Amino acid sequence: MTKLTRRQTLAGMGALSAAGLIGMPAIAQEKTLIVPTLGGVWEQFWRSTIAPAFEKASGAKVTLDVGNGRVFGANLR
C-alpha cells in the first residue's frame, strides 16, 4: 500500500470539492421564484426594480407573496 503525501491528499480533496460544484441541472426544474415580502413600499420596490431585473437575467418568473412576518414562517417548506 502506498502512502499519500499531504500534498496528494489536499489535491484529491480539492478535486472532489470542485467536482461537487459541477452539478447537473434538474430535468424538471421549475422556473418560478416565490419571494415573501412585506406590502407597501417593499412590494413596490420588488415589483419595479428587483423582480424585472431578475426575470430578465435568469428567465425565471418571480411571484411575490405579500404578507407579514408571521405568515412567512408558516409558508417555508
N, CA, C and O atoms as a Maestro MAE file, in Angstrom:
{
 s_m_m2io_version
 :::
 2.0.0
}

f_m_ct {
 s_m_title
 :::
 protein
 m_atom[308] {
  # First column is atom index #
  i_m_mmod_type
  r_m_x_coord
  r_m_y_coord
  r_m_z_coord
  i_m_residue_number
  s_m_chain_name
  s_m_pdb_residue_name
  s_m_pdb_atom_name
  i_m_atomic_number
  :::
  1 25 0.840 -1.173 0.000 1 A "MET " " N  " 7
  2 3 0.000 0.000 0.000 1 A "MET " " CA " 6
  3 2 0.892 1.245 0.000 1 A "MET " " C  " 6
  4 15 1.847 1.334 0.771 1 A "MET " " O  " 8
  5 25 0.571 2.194 -0.865 2 A "THR " " N  " 7
  6 3 1.389 3.397 -0.950 2 A "THR " " CA " 6
  7 2 0.875 4.444 0.028 2 A "THR " " C  " 6
  8 15 -0.319 4.520 0.320 2 A "THR " " O  " 8
  9 25 1.793 5.235 0.516 3 A "LYS " " N  " 7
  10 3 1.421 6.311 1.424 3 A "LYS " " CA " 6
  11 2 1.109 7.563 0.617 3 A "LYS " " C  " 6
  12 15 1.816 7.897 -0.334 3 A "LYS " " O  " 8
  13 25 0.050 8.243 1.008 4 A "LEU " " N  " 7
  14 3 -0.282 9.507 0.373 4 A "LEU " " CA " 6
  15 2 0.431 10.634 1.103 4 A "LEU " " C  " 6
  16 15 0.468 10.677 2.333 4 A "LEU " " O  " 8
  17 25 0.985 11.530 0.331 5 A "THR " " N  " 7
  18 3 1.615 12.696 0.938 5 A "THR " " CA " 6
  19 2 0.531 13.721 1.262 5 A "THR " " C  " 6
  20 15 -0.605 13.621 0.798 5 A "THR " " O  " 8
  21 25 0.901 14.674 2.046 6 A "ARG " " N  " 7
  22 3 -0.039 15.739 2.395 6 A "ARG " " CA " 6
  23 2 -0.489 16.485 1.142 6 A "ARG " " C  " 6
  24 15 -1.663 16.833 1.013 6 A "ARG " " O  " 8
  25 25 0.421 16.725 0.238 7 A "ARG " " N  " 7
  26 3 0.109 17.436 -1.000 7 A "ARG " " CA " 6
  27 2 -0.888 16.644 -1.850 7 A "ARG " " C  " 6
  28 15 -1.818 17.222 -2.414 7 A "ARG " " O  " 8
  29 25 -0.700 15.328 -1.945 8 A "GLN " " N  " 7
  30 3 -1.614 14.493 -2.724 8 A "GLN " " CA " 6
  31 2 -3.005 14.454 -2.080 8 A "GLN " " C  " 6
  32 15 -4.021 14.474 -2.775 8 A "GLN " " O  " 8
  33 25 -3.035 14.400 -0.766 9 A "THR " " N  " 7
  34 3 -4.317 14.390 -0.055 9 A "THR " " CA " 6
  35 2 -5.071 15.692 -0.286 9 A "THR " " C  " 6
  36 15 -6.269 15.674 -0.567 9 A "THR " " O  " 8
  37 25 -4.381 16.817 -0.168 10 A "LEU " " N  " 7
  38 3 -5.024 18.112 -0.389 10 A "LEU " " CA " 6
  39 2 -5.478 18.273 -1.835 10 A "LEU " " C  " 6
  40 15 -6.541 18.838 -2.091 10 A "LEU " " O  " 8
  41 25 -4.681 17.781 -2.783 11 A "ALA " " N  " 7
  42 3 -5.065 17.855 -4.192 11 A "ALA " " CA " 6
  43 2 -6.313 17.015 -4.448 11 A "ALA " " C  " 6
  44 15 -7.204 17.435 -5.186 11 A "ALA " " O  " 8
  45 25 -6.378 15.838 -3.846 12 A "GLY " " N  " 7
  46 3 -7.553 14.989 -4.004 12 A "GLY " " CA " 6
  47 2 -8.795 15.611 -3.400 12 A "GLY " " C  " 6
  48 15 -9.878 15.536 -3.981 12 A "GLY " " O  " 8
  49 25 -8.642 16.228 -2.232 13 A "MET " " N  " 7
  50 3 -9.780 16.894 -1.598 13 A "MET " " CA " 6
  51 2 -10.254 18.074 -2.434 13 A "MET " " C  " 6
  52 15 -11.455 18.316 -2.548 13 A "MET " " O  " 8
  53 25 -9.315 18.806 -3.017 14 A "GLY " " N  " 7
  54 3 -9.685 19.925 -3.881 14 A "GLY " " CA " 6
  55 2 -10.416 19.463 -5.123 14 A "GLY " " C  " 6
  56 15 -11.375 20.100 -5.558 14 A "GLY " " O  " 8
  57 25 -9.964 18.350 -5.700 15 A "ALA " " N  " 7
  58 3 -10.624 17.819 -6.896 15 A "ALA " " CA " 6
  59 2 -12.037 17.355 -6.578 15 A "ALA " " C  " 6
  60 15 -12.955 17.588 -7.365 15 A "ALA " " O  " 8
  61 25 -12.224 16.706 -5.444 16 A "LEU " " N  " 7
  62 3 -13.564 16.267 -5.056 16 A "LEU " " CA " 6
  63 2 -14.481 17.453 -4.780 16 A "LEU " " C  " 6
  64 15 -15.663 17.420 -5.122 16 A "LEU " " O  " 8
  65 25 -13.942 18.493 -4.167 17 A "SER " " N  " 7
  66 3 -14.736 19.692 -3.910 17 A "SER " " CA " 6
  67 2 -15.149 20.360 -5.209 17 A "SER " " C  " 6
  68 15 -16.293 20.793 -5.350 17 A "SER " " O  " 8
  69 25 -14.231 20.446 -6.154 18 A "ALA " " N  " 7
  70 3 -14.539 21.062 -7.450 18 A "ALA " " CA " 6
  71 2 -15.559 20.232 -8.215 18 A "ALA " " C  " 6
  72 15 -16.408 20.786 -8.912 18 A "ALA " " O  " 8
  73 25 -15.486 18.913 -8.093 19 A "ALA " " N  " 7
  74 3 -16.441 18.054 -8.790 19 A "ALA " " CA " 6
  75 2 -17.852 18.273 -8.263 19 A "ALA " " C  " 6
  76 15 -18.819 18.145 -9.014 19 A "ALA " " O  " 8
  77 25 -17.980 18.600 -6.991 20 A "GLY " " N  " 7
  78 3 -19.295 18.864 -6.419 20 A "GLY " " CA " 6
  79 2 -19.914 20.152 -6.925 20 A "GLY " " C  " 6
  80 15 -21.136 20.299 -6.914 20 A "GLY " " O  " 8
  81 25 -19.087 21.085 -7.369 21 A "LEU " " N  " 7
  82 3 -19.601 22.347 -7.891 21 A "LEU " " CA " 6
  83 2 -20.152 22.217 -9.300 21 A "LEU " " C  " 6
  84 15 -20.974 23.028 -9.728 21 A "LEU " " O  " 8
  85 25 -19.708 21.208 -10.012 22 A "ILE " " N  " 7
  86 3 -20.155 20.996 -11.385 22 A "ILE " " CA " 6
  87 2 -21.329 20.030 -11.327 22 A "ILE " " C  " 6
  88 15 -21.153 18.820 -11.466 22 A "ILE " " O  " 8
  89 25 -22.507 20.559 -11.126 23 A "GLY " " N  " 7
  90 3 -23.689 19.715 -10.984 23 A "GLY " " CA " 6
  91 2 -24.500 19.673 -12.264 23 A "GLY " " C  " 6
  92 15 -24.374 20.534 -13.135 23 A "GLY " " O  " 8
  93 25 -25.322 18.667 -12.353 24 A "MET " " N  " 7
  94 3 -26.238 18.545 -13.483 24 A "MET " " CA " 6
  95 2 -27.530 19.272 -13.126 24 A "MET " " C  " 6
  96 15 -28.015 19.130 -12.004 24 A "MET " " O  " 8
  97 25 -28.100 20.045 -14.044 25 A "PRO " " N  " 7
  98 3 -29.366 20.700 -13.742 25 A "PRO " " CA " 6
  99 2 -30.488 19.670 -13.661 25 A "PRO " " C  " 6
  100 15 -30.442 18.631 -14.320 25 A "PRO " " O  " 8
  101 25 -31.478 19.968 -12.861 26 A "ALA " " N  " 7
  102 3 -32.616 19.062 -12.738 26 A "ALA " " CA " 6
  103 2 -33.400 19.059 -14.039 26 A "ALA " " C  " 6
  104 15 -33.541 20.092 -14.693 26 A "ALA " " O  " 8
  105 25 -33.905 17.898 -14.408 27 A "ILE " " N  " 7
  106 3 -34.629 17.776 -15.675 27 A "ILE " " CA " 6
  107 2 -35.936 18.553 -15.628 27 A "ILE " " C  " 6
  108 15 -36.284 19.243 -16.586 27 A "ILE " " O  " 8
  109 25 -36.655 18.445 -14.529 28 A "ALA " " N  " 7
  110 3 -37.948 19.114 -14.405 28 A "ALA " " CA " 6
  111 2 -37.822 20.338 -13.510 28 A "ALA " " C  " 6
  112 15 -38.591 20.513 -12.564 28 A "ALA " " O  " 8
  113 25 -36.866 21.164 -13.812 29 A "GLN " " N  " 7
  114 3 -36.599 22.327 -12.988 29 A "GLN " " CA " 6
  115 2 -37.695 23.371 -13.170 29 A "GLN " " C  " 6
  116 15 -37.993 23.779 -14.293 29 A "GLN " " O  " 8
  117 25 -38.289 23.797 -12.066 30 A "GLU " " N  " 7
  118 3 -39.338 24.799 -12.132 30 A "GLU " " CA " 6
  119 2 -38.695 26.175 -12.270 30 A "GLU " " C  " 6
  120 15 -37.680 26.461 -11.635 30 A "GLU " " O  " 8
  121 25 -39.282 27.007 -13.085 31 A "LYS " " N  " 7
  122 3 -38.713 28.321 -13.361 31 A "LYS " " CA " 6
  123 2 -39.522 29.425 -12.679 31 A "LYS " " C  " 6
  124 15 -39.832 30.443 -13.297 31 A "LYS " " O  " 8
  125 25 -39.862 29.222 -11.409 32 A "THR " " N  " 7
  126 3 -40.604 30.215 -10.645 32 A "THR " " CA " 6
  127 2 -39.926 30.425 -9.302 32 A "THR " " C  " 6
  128 15 -39.568 29.464 -8.619 32 A "THR " " O  " 8
  129 25 -39.752 31.682 -8.928 33 A "LEU " " N  " 7
  130 3 -39.192 32.030 -7.632 33 A "LEU " " CA " 6
  131 2 -40.283 32.741 -6.843 33 A "LEU " " C  " 6
  132 15 -40.788 33.778 -7.274 33 A "LEU " " O  " 8
  133 25 -40.648 32.190 -5.691 34 A "ILE " " N  " 7
  134 3 -41.663 32.804 -4.839 34 A "ILE " " CA " 6
  135 2 -40.941 33.564 -3.736 34 A "ILE " " C  " 6
  136 15 -40.183 32.985 -2.958 34 A "ILE " " O  " 8
  137 25 -41.188 34.870 -3.680 35 A "VAL " " N  " 7
  138 3 -40.480 35.739 -2.740 35 A "VAL " " CA " 6
  139 2 -41.466 36.285 -1.711 35 A "VAL " " C  " 6
  140 15 -42.391 37.011 -2.075 35 A "VAL " " O  " 8
  141 25 -41.285 35.950 -0.431 36 A "PRO " " N  " 7
  142 3 -42.130 36.562 0.598 36 A "PRO " " CA " 6
  143 2 -41.652 37.983 0.866 36 A "PRO " " C  " 6
  144 15 -40.460 38.214 1.066 36 A "PRO " " O  " 8
  145 25 -42.573 38.927 0.870 37 A "THR " " N  " 7
  146 3 -42.205 40.319 1.093 37 A "THR " " CA " 6
  147 2 -43.316 41.041 1.834 37 A "THR " " C  " 6
  148 15 -44.465 40.601 1.839 37 A "THR " " O  " 8
  149 25 -42.968 42.130 2.444 38 A "LEU " " N  " 7
  150 3 -43.954 42.978 3.092 38 A "LEU " " CA " 6
  151 2 -44.642 43.828 2.035 38 A "LEU " " C  " 6
  152 15 -44.105 44.015 0.943 38 A "LEU " " O  " 8
  153 25 -45.808 44.337 2.345 39 A "GLY " " N  " 7
  154 3 -46.527 45.188 1.405 39 A "GLY " " CA " 6
  155 2 -45.984 46.607 1.408 39 A "GLY " " C  " 6
  156 15 -44.948 46.891 2.010 39 A "GLY " " O  " 8
  157 25 -46.690 47.480 0.735 40 A "GLY " " N  " 7
  158 3 -46.320 48.891 0.714 40 A "GLY " " CA " 6
  159 2 -45.113 49.169 -0.159 40 A "GLY " " C  " 6
  160 15 -45.018 48.681 -1.285 40 A "GLY " " O  " 8
  161 25 -44.183 49.966 0.377 41 A "VAL " " N  " 7
  162 3 -43.019 50.368 -0.415 41 A "VAL " " CA " 6
  163 2 -42.117 49.186 -0.740 41 A "VAL " " C  " 6
  164 15 -41.454 49.181 -1.777 41 A "VAL " " O  " 8
  165 25 -42.085 48.166 0.152 42 A "TRP " " N  " 7
  166 3 -41.266 46.988 -0.132 42 A "TRP " " CA " 6
  167 2 -41.802 46.249 -1.356 42 A "TRP " " C  " 6
  168 15 -41.037 45.840 -2.229 42 A "TRP " " O  " 8
  169 25 -43.111 46.084 -1.409 43 A "GLU " " N  " 7
  170 3 -43.716 45.399 -2.558 43 A "GLU " " CA " 6
  171 2 -43.483 46.199 -3.840 43 A "GLU " " C  " 6
  172 15 -43.144 45.631 -4.878 43 A "GLU " " O  " 8
  173 25 -43.665 47.512 -3.764 44 A "GLN " " N  " 7
  174 3 -43.447 48.360 -4.939 44 A "GLN " " CA " 6
  175 2 -42.002 48.266 -5.421 44 A "GLN " " C  " 6
  176 15 -41.748 48.194 -6.624 44 A "GLN " " O  " 8
  177 25 -41.065 48.268 -4.490 45 A "PHE " " N  " 7
  178 3 -39.649 48.169 -4.844 45 A "PHE " " CA " 6
  179 2 -39.356 46.844 -5.543 45 A "PHE " " C  " 6
  180 15 -38.665 46.822 -6.561 45 A "PHE " " O  " 8
  181 25 -39.878 45.735 -5.003 46 A "TRP " " N  " 7
  182 3 -39.671 44.424 -5.627 46 A "TRP " " CA " 6
  183 2 -40.273 44.388 -7.026 46 A "TRP " " C  " 6
  184 15 -39.642 43.907 -7.967 46 A "TRP " " O  " 8
  185 25 -41.503 44.901 -7.161 47 A "ARG " " N  " 7
  186 3 -42.189 44.832 -8.464 47 A "ARG " " CA " 6
  187 2 -41.531 45.729 -9.513 47 A "ARG " " C  " 6
  188 15 -41.483 45.367 -10.689 47 A "ARG " " O  " 8
  189 25 -41.026 46.887 -9.103 48 A "SER " " N  " 7
  190 3 -40.489 47.834 -10.079 48 A "SER " " CA " 6
  191 2 -39.002 47.647 -10.373 48 A "SER " " C  " 6
  192 15 -38.550 47.970 -11.471 48 A "SER " " O  " 8
  193 25 -38.239 47.136 -9.421 49 A "THR " " N  " 7
  194 3 -36.788 47.094 -9.575 49 A "THR " " CA " 6
  195 2 -36.206 45.689 -9.609 49 A "THR " " C  " 6
  196 15 -35.593 45.294 -10.601 49 A "THR " " O  " 8
  197 25 -36.390 44.946 -8.550 50 A "ILE " " N  " 7
  198 3 -35.686 43.670 -8.407 50 A "ILE " " CA " 6
  199 2 -36.277 42.576 -9.287 50 A "ILE " " C  " 6
  200 15 -35.543 41.894 -10.002 50 A "ILE " " O  " 8
  201 25 -37.603 42.400 -9.240 51 A "ALA " " N  " 7
  202 3 -38.231 41.296 -9.980 51 A "ALA " " CA " 6
  203 2 -37.985 41.377 -11.490 51 A "ALA " " C  " 6
  204 15 -37.595 40.372 -12.084 51 A "ALA " " O  " 8
  205 25 -38.197 42.531 -12.137 52 A "PRO " " N  " 7
  206 3 -37.947 42.574 -13.585 52 A "PRO " " CA " 6
  207 2 -36.488 42.286 -13.962 52 A "PRO " " C  " 6
  208 15 -36.225 41.611 -14.957 52 A "PRO " " O  " 8
  209 25 -35.551 42.796 -13.171 53 A "ALA " " N  " 7
  210 3 -34.135 42.552 -13.469 53 A "ALA " " CA " 6
  211 2 -33.792 41.075 -13.298 53 A "ALA " " C  " 6
  212 15 -33.048 40.514 -14.103 53 A "ALA " " O  " 8
  213 25 -34.329 40.442 -12.254 54 A "PHE " " N  " 7
  214 3 -34.062 39.024 -12.030 54 A "PHE " " CA " 6
  215 2 -34.691 38.170 -13.123 54 A "PHE " " C  " 6
  216 15 -34.066 37.229 -13.613 54 A "PHE " " O  " 8
  217 25 -35.933 38.492 -13.511 55 A "GLU " " N  " 7
  218 3 -36.606 37.733 -14.569 55 A "GLU " " CA " 6
  219 2 -35.847 37.840 -15.887 55 A "GLU " " C  " 6
  220 15 -35.723 36.859 -16.620 55 A "GLU " " O  " 8
  221 25 -35.344 39.021 -16.180 56 A "LYS " " N  " 7
  222 3 -34.598 39.221 -17.423 56 A "LYS " " CA " 6
  223 2 -33.277 38.447 -17.403 56 A "LYS " " C  " 6
  224 15 -32.892 37.848 -18.408 56 A "LYS " " O  " 8
  225 25 -32.590 38.460 -16.272 57 A "ALA " " N  " 7
  226 3 -31.286 37.801 -16.178 57 A "ALA " " CA " 6
  227 2 -31.387 36.279 -16.111 57 A "ALA " " C  " 6
  228 15 -30.533 35.576 -16.652 57 A "ALA " " O  " 8
  229 25 -32.425 35.769 -15.450 58 A "SER " " N  " 7
  230 3 -32.493 34.325 -15.221 58 A "SER " " CA " 6
  231 2 -33.512 33.602 -16.085 58 A "SER " " C  " 6
  232 15 -33.395 32.395 -16.295 58 A "SER " " O  " 8
  233 25 -34.504 34.315 -16.587 59 A "GLY " " N  " 7
  234 3 -35.568 33.661 -17.343 59 A "GLY " " CA " 6
  235 2 -36.622 33.029 -16.455 59 A "GLY " " C  " 6
  236 15 -37.563 32.415 -16.958 59 A "GLY " " O  " 8
  237 25 -36.483 33.168 -15.146 60 A "ALA " " N  " 7
  238 3 -37.455 32.614 -14.201 60 A "ALA " " CA " 6
  239 2 -38.493 33.674 -13.855 60 A "ALA " " C  " 6
  240 15 -38.199 34.870 -13.851 60 A "ALA " " O  " 8
  241 25 -39.701 33.223 -13.568 61 A "LYS " " N  " 7
  242 3 -40.779 34.126 -13.192 61 A "LYS " " CA " 6
  243 2 -40.706 34.375 -11.688 61 A "LYS " " C  " 6
  244 15 -40.475 33.445 -10.915 61 A "LYS " " O  " 8
  245 25 -40.902 35.628 -11.270 62 A "VAL " " N  " 7
  246 3 -40.904 35.986 -9.855 62 A "VAL " " CA " 6
  247 2 -42.343 36.200 -9.413 62 A "VAL " " C  " 6
  248 15 -43.072 36.995 -10.005 62 A "VAL " " O  " 8
  249 25 -42.746 35.485 -8.368 63 A "THR " " N  " 7
  250 3 -44.067 35.653 -7.775 63 A "THR " " CA " 6
  251 2 -43.877 36.194 -6.371 63 A "THR " " C  " 6
  252 15 -43.156 35.607 -5.564 63 A "THR " " O  " 8
  253 25 -44.530 37.325 -6.079 64 A "LEU " " N  " 7
  254 3 -44.405 37.928 -4.757 64 A "LEU " " CA " 6
  255 2 -45.511 37.414 -3.850 64 A "LEU " " C  " 6
  256 15 -46.685 37.424 -4.221 64 A "LEU " " O  " 8
  257 25 -45.137 36.971 -2.674 65 A "ASP " " N  " 7
  258 3 -46.073 36.523 -1.647 65 A "ASP " " CA " 6
  259 2 -46.115 37.625 -0.598 65 A "ASP " " C  " 6
  260 15 -45.285 37.664 0.310 65 A "ASP " " O  " 8
  261 25 -47.092 38.523 -0.734 66 A "VAL " " N  " 7
  262 3 -47.170 39.690 0.135 66 A "VAL " " CA " 6
  263 2 -47.893 39.301 1.423 66 A "VAL " " C  " 6
  264 15 -48.980 38.726 1.389 66 A "VAL " " O  " 8
  265 25 -47.282 39.619 2.541 67 A "GLY " " N  " 7
  266 3 -47.880 39.302 3.833 67 A "GLY " " CA " 6
  267 2 -47.095 39.964 4.941 67 A "GLY " " C  " 6
  268 15 -46.409 40.964 4.730 67 A "GLY " " O  " 8
  269 25 -47.207 39.385 6.134 68 A "ASN " " N  " 7
  270 3 -46.421 39.903 7.249 68 A "ASN " " CA " 6
  271 2 -45.503 38.804 7.764 68 A "ASN " " C  " 6
  272 15 -45.574 37.669 7.292 68 A "ASN " " O  " 8
  273 25 -44.665 39.118 8.701 69 A "GLY " " N  " 7
  274 3 -43.656 38.183 9.183 69 A "GLY " " CA " 6
  275 2 -44.210 36.907 9.773 69 A "GLY " " C  " 6
  276 15 -43.556 35.867 9.700 69 A "GLY " " O  " 8
  277 25 -45.393 36.951 10.353 70 A "ARG " " N  " 7
  278 3 -45.977 35.755 10.961 70 A "ARG " " CA " 6
  279 2 -46.327 34.713 9.913 70 A "ARG " " C  " 6
  280 15 -46.196 33.514 10.159 70 A "ARG " " O  " 8
  281 25 -46.765 35.158 8.758 71 A "VAL " " N  " 7
  282 3 -47.178 34.240 7.695 71 A "VAL " " CA " 6
  283 2 -45.963 33.618 7.013 71 A "VAL " " C  " 6
  284 15 -46.033 32.471 6.570 71 A "VAL " " O  " 8
  285 25 -44.862 34.342 6.919 72 A "PHE " " N  " 7
  286 3 -43.686 33.853 6.201 72 A "PHE " " CA " 6
  287 2 -43.163 32.553 6.791 72 A "PHE " " C  " 6
  288 15 -42.839 31.623 6.053 72 A "PHE " " O  " 8
  289 25 -43.078 32.480 8.101 73 A "GLY " " N  " 7
  290 3 -42.570 31.272 8.751 73 A "GLY " " CA " 6
  291 2 -43.435 30.060 8.469 73 A "GLY " " C  " 6
  292 15 -42.922 28.951 8.323 73 A "GLY " " O  " 8
  293 25 -44.740 30.259 8.393 74 A "ALA " " N  " 7
  294 3 -45.656 29.151 8.127 74 A "ALA " " CA " 6
  295 2 -45.547 28.663 6.689 74 A "ALA " " C  " 6
  296 15 -45.813 27.493 6.414 74 A "ALA " " O  " 8
  297 25 -45.163 29.533 5.778 75 A "ASN " " N  " 7
  298 3 -45.094 29.165 4.360 75 A "ASN " " CA " 6
  299 2 -43.779 28.520 3.960 75 A "ASN " " C  " 6
  300 15 -43.674 27.999 2.849 75 A "ASN " " O  " 8
  301 25 -42.771 28.534 4.822 76 A "LEU " " N  " 7
  302 3 -41.482 27.942 4.470 76 A "LEU " " CA " 6
  303 2 -41.613 26.436 4.336 76 A "LEU " " C  " 6
  304 15 -42.209 25.775 5.187 76 A "LEU " " O  " 8
  305 25 -41.057 25.907 3.275 77 A "ARG " " N  " 7
  306 3 -41.092 24.457 3.037 77 A "ARG " " CA " 6
  307 2 -39.714 23.992 2.689 77 A "ARG " " C  " 6
  308 15 -39.506 22.803 2.447 77 A "ARG " " O  " 8
  :::
 }
 m_bond[307] {
  # First column is bond index #
  i_m_from
  i_m_to
  i_m_order
  :::
  1 1 2 1
  2 2 3 1
  3 3 4 2
  4 3 5 1
  5 5 6 1
  6 6 7 1
  7 7 8 2
  8 7 9 1
  9 9 10 1
  10 10 11 1
  11 11 12 2
  12 11 13 1
  13 13 14 1
  14 14 15 1
  15 15 16 2
  16 15 17 1
  17 17 18 1
  18 18 19 1
  19 19 20 2
  20 19 21 1
  21 21 22 1
  22 22 23 1
  23 23 24 2
  24 23 25 1
  25 25 26 1
  26 26 27 1
  27 27 28 2
  28 27 29 1
  29 29 30 1
  30 30 31 1
  31 31 32 2
  32 31 33 1
  33 33 34 1
  34 34 35 1
  35 35 36 2
  36 35 37 1
  37 37 38 1
  38 38 39 1
  39 39 40 2
  40 39 41 1
  41 41 42 1
  42 42 43 1
  43 43 44 2
  44 43 45 1
  45 45 46 1
  46 46 47 1
  47 47 48 2
  48 47 49 1
  49 49 50 1
  50 50 51 1
  51 51 52 2
  52 51 53 1
  53 53 54 1
  54 54 55 1
  55 55 56 2
  56 55 57 1
  57 57 58 1
  58 58 59 1
  59 59 60 2
  60 59 61 1
  61 61 62 1
  62 62 63 1
  63 63 64 2
  64 63 65 1
  65 65 66 1
  66 66 67 1
  67 67 68 2
  68 67 69 1
  69 69 70 1
  70 70 71 1
  71 71 72 2
  72 71 73 1
  73 73 74 1
  74 74 75 1
  75 75 76 2
  76 75 77 1
  77 77 78 1
  78 78 79 1
  79 79 80 2
  80 79 81 1
  81 81 82 1
  82 82 83 1
  83 83 84 2
  84 83 85 1
  85 85 86 1
  86 86 87 1
  87 87 88 2
  88 87 89 1
  89 89 90 1
  90 90 91 1
  91 91 92 2
  92 91 93 1
  93 93 94 1
  94 94 95 1
  95 95 96 2
  96 95 97 1
  97 97 98 1
  98 98 99 1
  99 99 100 2
  100 99 101 1
  101 101 102 1
  102 102 103 1
  103 103 104 2
  104 103 105 1
  105 105 106 1
  106 106 107 1
  107 107 108 2
  108 107 109 1
  109 109 110 1
  110 110 111 1
  111 111 112 2
  112 111 113 1
  113 113 114 1
  114 114 115 1
  115 115 116 2
  116 115 117 1
  117 117 118 1
  118 118 119 1
  119 119 120 2
  120 119 121 1
  121 121 122 1
  122 122 123 1
  123 123 124 2
  124 123 125 1
  125 125 126 1
  126 126 127 1
  127 127 128 2
  128 127 129 1
  129 129 130 1
  130 130 131 1
  131 131 132 2
  132 131 133 1
  133 133 134 1
  134 134 135 1
  135 135 136 2
  136 135 137 1
  137 137 138 1
  138 138 139 1
  139 139 140 2
  140 139 141 1
  141 141 142 1
  142 142 143 1
  143 143 144 2
  144 143 145 1
  145 145 146 1
  146 146 147 1
  147 147 148 2
  148 147 149 1
  149 149 150 1
  150 150 151 1
  151 151 152 2
  152 151 153 1
  153 153 154 1
  154 154 155 1
  155 155 156 2
  156 155 157 1
  157 157 158 1
  158 158 159 1
  159 159 160 2
  160 159 161 1
  161 161 162 1
  162 162 163 1
  163 163 164 2
  164 163 165 1
  165 165 166 1
  166 166 167 1
  167 167 168 2
  168 167 169 1
  169 169 170 1
  170 170 171 1
  171 171 172 2
  172 171 173 1
  173 173 174 1
  174 174 175 1
  175 175 176 2
  176 175 177 1
  177 177 178 1
  178 178 179 1
  179 179 180 2
  180 179 181 1
  181 181 182 1
  182 182 183 1
  183 183 184 2
  184 183 185 1
  185 185 186 1
  186 186 187 1
  187 187 188 2
  188 187 189 1
  189 189 190 1
  190 190 191 1
  191 191 192 2
  192 191 193 1
  193 193 194 1
  194 194 195 1
  195 195 196 2
  196 195 197 1
  197 197 198 1
  198 198 199 1
  199 199 200 2
  200 199 201 1
  201 201 202 1
  202 202 203 1
  203 203 204 2
  204 203 205 1
  205 205 206 1
  206 206 207 1
  207 207 208 2
  208 207 209 1
  209 209 210 1
  210 210 211 1
  211 211 212 2
  212 211 213 1
  213 213 214 1
  214 214 215 1
  215 215 216 2
  216 215 217 1
  217 217 218 1
  218 218 219 1
  219 219 220 2
  220 219 221 1
  221 221 222 1
  222 222 223 1
  223 223 224 2
  224 223 225 1
  225 225 226 1
  226 226 227 1
  227 227 228 2
  228 227 229 1
  229 229 230 1
  230 230 231 1
  231 231 232 2
  232 231 233 1
  233 233 234 1
  234 234 235 1
  235 235 236 2
  236 235 237 1
  237 237 238 1
  238 238 239 1
  239 239 240 2
  240 239 241 1
  241 241 242 1
  242 242 243 1
  243 243 244 2
  244 243 245 1
  245 245 246 1
  246 246 247 1
  247 247 248 2
  248 247 249 1
  249 249 250 1
  250 250 251 1
  251 251 252 2
  252 251 253 1
  253 253 254 1
  254 254 255 1
  255 255 256 2
  256 255 257 1
  257 257 258 1
  258 258 259 1
  259 259 260 2
  260 259 261 1
  261 261 262 1
  262 262 263 1
  263 263 264 2
  264 263 265 1
  265 265 266 1
  266 266 267 1
  267 267 268 2
  268 267 269 1
  269 269 270 1
  270 270 271 1
  271 271 272 2
  272 271 273 1
  273 273 274 1
  274 274 275 1
  275 275 276 2
  276 275 277 1
  277 277 278 1
  278 278 279 1
  279 279 280 2
  280 279 281 1
  281 281 282 1
  282 282 283 1
  283 283 284 2
  284 283 285 1
  285 285 286 1
  286 286 287 1
  287 287 288 2
  288 287 289 1
  289 289 290 1
  290 290 291 1
  291 291 292 2
  292 291 293 1
  293 293 294 1
  294 294 295 1
  295 295 296 2
  296 295 297 1
  297 297 298 1
  298 298 299 1
  299 299 300 2
  300 299 301 1
  301 301 302 1
  302 302 303 1
  303 303 304 2
  304 303 305 1
  305 305 306 1
  306 306 307 1
  307 307 308 2
  :::
 }
}
